Amino acid sequence: MGLAGDWFCVSPKHEAFWRFLVPLEAVMAGTGDKVKGKTNEVVGKLTGDKSRQLKGKAQQVKGSVKNAVGAEKEEAEREATEKEETDRDADRSSDRP
């Protein structure tokens, strides 16, 4: 679960914080690629190196794709967890006499 180890969530306040931070981690997975790409693009422009410019643009696209995939993955995991919790609650209420 990324940064949010089960050992750390000791209170509801901490749990809410980690539930916010973990999706942020997933969404920002490609930020490093985007920064490297922008750097390469700018250096390529300054030096007249078209190859480096194109490499930089490709790195930025790669970073954007990583961010989008991370966001979708996190959303799917969150929906699956919510469904499991809903199903578990439904099972508990149906077990009551």
SERO-4910 file (N, C-alpha, C, O; in steps of 0.05 Angstrom, whole numbers):
BEGIN
 pado doro    nc1    nc2    nc3   cac1   cac2   cac3    cc1    cc2    cc3    oc1    oc2    oc3
  Met    A     17    -24      0      0      0      0     17     25      0      9     45     11
  Gly    A     40     24    -12     57     48    -14     67     57     12     78     42     28
  Leu    A     64     83     17     75     95     42     58     88     67     69     88     89
  Ala    A     33     81     63     15     77     86     16     48     96     -1     32     89
  Gly    A     36     42    112     37     15    123     15     12    144      8     31    157
  Asp    A      5    -12    148    -17    -17    167     -8    -10    195    -24     -3    212
  Trp    A     18    -11    201     29     -6    227     26     23    235     27     30    258
  Phe    A     23     41    216     23     70    222     -4     81    228     -7    100    243
  Cys    A    -25     69    216    -52     80    219    -63     73    247    -76     52    250
  Val    A    -57     89    266    -65     84    294    -90     98    302   -102     91    323
  Ser    A    -99    117    287   -123    131    293   -138    138    268   -127    138    246
  Pro    A   -164    144    270   -180    152    246   -168    176    233   -169    179    208
  Lys    A   -156    194    248   -144    218    237   -121    210    219   -118    221    197
  His    A   -103    192    228    -81    183    212    -91    168    187    -80    171    165
  Glu    A   -111    151    191   -122    136    168   -132    154    146   -127    149    123
  Ala    A   -146    175    154   -156    194    134   -133    207    119   -135    211     95
  Phe    A   -112    214    134    -89    226    121    -76    207    101    -70    216     78
  Trp    A    -73    182    108    -60    163     90    -78    156     66    -68    151     44
  Arg    A   -104    156     71   -123    151     48   -121    174     28   -125    170      4
  Phe    A   -114    198     37   -110    220     19    -82    218      5    -80    222    -19
  Leu    A    -62    211     21    -34    211     11    -29    188     -9    -16    193    -29
  Val    A    -39    165     -4    -34    142    -22    -44    147    -50    -29    142    -69
  Pro    A    -69    157    -54    -77    163    -81    -59    184    -94    -53    184   -118
  Leu    A    -50    203    -78    -32    224    -88     -6    212    -98      4    220   -118
  Glu    A      4    192    -83     28    178    -91     24    164   -118     41    165   -135
  Ala    A      1    151   -121     -5    137   -146     -8    156   -169      2    150   -191
  Val    A    -21    178   -165    -25    197   -186      1    211   -194      4    219   -217
  Met    A     19    214   -175     44    229   -181     67    211   -190     89    220   -191
  Ala    A     61    186   -196     82    167   -203     99    176   -227    123    170   -228
  Gly    A     88    190   -245    102    199   -269    114    226   -268    125    236   -288
  Thr    A    112    239   -245    121    267   -243    151    269   -248    160    288   -261
  Gly    A    167    250   -239    196    250   -243    202    249   -273    220    264   -283
  Asp    A    187    232   -288    192    231   -317    184    257   -330    198    266   -349
  Lys    A    163    270   -321    155    295   -332    176    317   -328    181    333   -346
  Val    A    187    318   -304    207    338   -297    233    333   -314    244    351   -326
  Lys    A    241    307   -315    265    301   -332    260    308   -361    278    319   -374
  Gly    A    236    302   -370    229    307   -398    230    337   -404    240    345   -425
  Lys    A    219    353   -386    219    382   -390    247    393   -390    254    410   -406
  Thr    A    264    382   -372    292    390   -371    306    384   -398    319    401   -409
  Asn    A    302    359   -407    315    352   -433    304    368   -456    319    376   -474
  Glu    A    278    374   -456    267    391   -477    279    419   -477    287    429   -498
  Val    A    281    431   -454    292    458   -452    322    458   -460    331    476   -475
  Val    A    337    439   -449    365    437   -456    369    433   -486    386    445   -499
  Gly    A    352    416   -498    353    411   -526    347    437   -542    360    442   -562
  Lys    A    328    453   -533    322    478   -547    345    497   -545    353    510   -564
  Leu    A    357    499   -521    379    517   -517    404    510   -533    419    527   -543
  Thr    A    408    484   -536    432    475   -551    427    469   -580    445    463   -595
  Gly    A    402    470   -588    395    464   -616    395    434   -622    397    426   -645
  Asp    A    393    418   -601    393    389   -604    365    378   -607    351    374   -587
  Lys    A    356    375   -632    328    366   -637    323    338   -625    301    333   -615
  Ser    A    343    321   -625    340    294   -614    334    295   -584    317    281   -574
  Arg    A    348    313   -570    344    315   -541    316    328   -535    303    321   -516
  Gln    A    308    346   -553    282    358   -550    260    337   -552    242    335   -536
  Leu    A    262    320   -572    242    299   -577    243    279   -554    222    269   -545
  Lys    A    267    272   -545    269    254   -522    255    266   -498    241    251   -483
  Gly    A    258    291   -493    245    305   -471    215    304   -473    201    299   -454
  Lys    A    205    309   -497    176    308   -501    165    280   -497    144    277   -485
  Ala    A    180    260   -506    172    232   -502    171    226   -472    153    212   -462
  Gln    A    191    235   -457    192    230   -428    168    243   -414    157    232   -396
  Gln    A    160    267   -423    137    280   -412    112    265   -417     95    263   -399
  Val    A    109    254   -441     85    238   -447     85    213   -430     64    205   -419
  Lys    A    108    200   -427    110    176   -410    101    183   -381     87    168   -369
  Gly    A    110    206   -371    102    214   -344     72    219   -342     60    211   -322
  Ser    A     61    231   -362     32    236   -362     16    210   -362     -4    207   -348
  Val    A     26    191   -378     13    165   -379     15    151   -352     -5    139   -343
  Lys    A     38    151   -340     41    139   -313     22    151   -293     10    137   -278
  Asn    A     19    178   -294      1    191   -275    -28    182   -280    -42    177   -261
  Ala    A    -36    181   -306    -63    173   -312    -69    144   -304    -90    138   -293
  Val    A    -50    127   -310    -53     98   -302    -54     95   -272    -70     80   -262
  Gly    A    -37    110   -258    -37    109   -229    -64    118   -217    -74    106   -198
  Ala    A    -75    139   -229   -100    149   -219   -123    129   -224   -139    124   -206
  Glu    A   -123    117   -248   -143     97   -254   -141     73   -236   -161     62   -227
  Lys    A   -116     64   -232   -111     40   -215   -121     46   -187   -134     29   -175
  Glu    A   -115     69   -176   -123     76   -149   -153     77   -147   -165     68   -127
  Glu    A   -166     88   -167   -195     90   -167   -208     62   -167   -227     57   -153
  Ala    A   -197     44   -184   -207     17   -185   -204      3   -158   -221    -12   -149
  Glu    A   -180      6   -146   -175     -6   -120   -194      5    -99   -204    -10    -82
  Arg    A   -199     31    -99   -217     43    -80   -245     33    -83   -259     27    -64
  Glu    A   -254     31   -108   -281     20   -113   -284     -9   -104   -304    -17    -93
  Ala    A   -263    -25   -109   -264    -53   -101   -265    -55    -70   -280    -72    -60
  Thr    A   -250    -39    -57   -250    -39    -27   -277    -30    -17   -288    -43      2
  Glu    A   -289    -10    -28   -316     -1    -20   -336    -23    -24   -354    -27     -8
  Lys    A   -334    -37    -47   -353    -58    -53   -350    -81    -32   -370    -92    -23
  Glu    A   -325    -88    -26   -321   -109     -6   -332   -101     21   -345   -117     35
  Glu    A   -329    -76     29   -339    -66     54   -370    -67     54   -382    -75     74
  Thr    A   -382    -59     32   -411    -59     30   -422    -88     31   -442    -93     45
  Asp    A   -408   -106     17   -417   -134     17   -414   -146     45   -431   -161     54
  Arg    A   -392   -139     59   -387   -149     86   -409   -139    105   -419   -154    122
  Asp    A   -416   -113    102   -437   -102    119   -464   -115    113   -480   -119    132
  Ala    A   -469   -120     88   -494   -133     81   -496   -162     92   -517   -170    101
  Asp    A   -473   -176     92   -472   -203    103   -477   -202    133   -491   -219    144
  Arg    A   -465   -183    146   -469   -180    176   -498   -175    183   -508   -186    202
  Ser    A   -510   -157    167   -538   -150    174   -557   -173    167   -578   -176    180
  Ser    A   -551   -190    148   -568   -212    141   -564   -235    161   -582   -252    163
  Asp    A   -542   -236    175   -537   -257    195   -551   -252    221   -554   -271    237
  Arg    A   -561   -228    226   -574   -221    251   -602   -234    251   -616   -235    231
  Pro    A   -610   -244    274   -637   -257    276   -660   -237    275   -683   -246    277
***
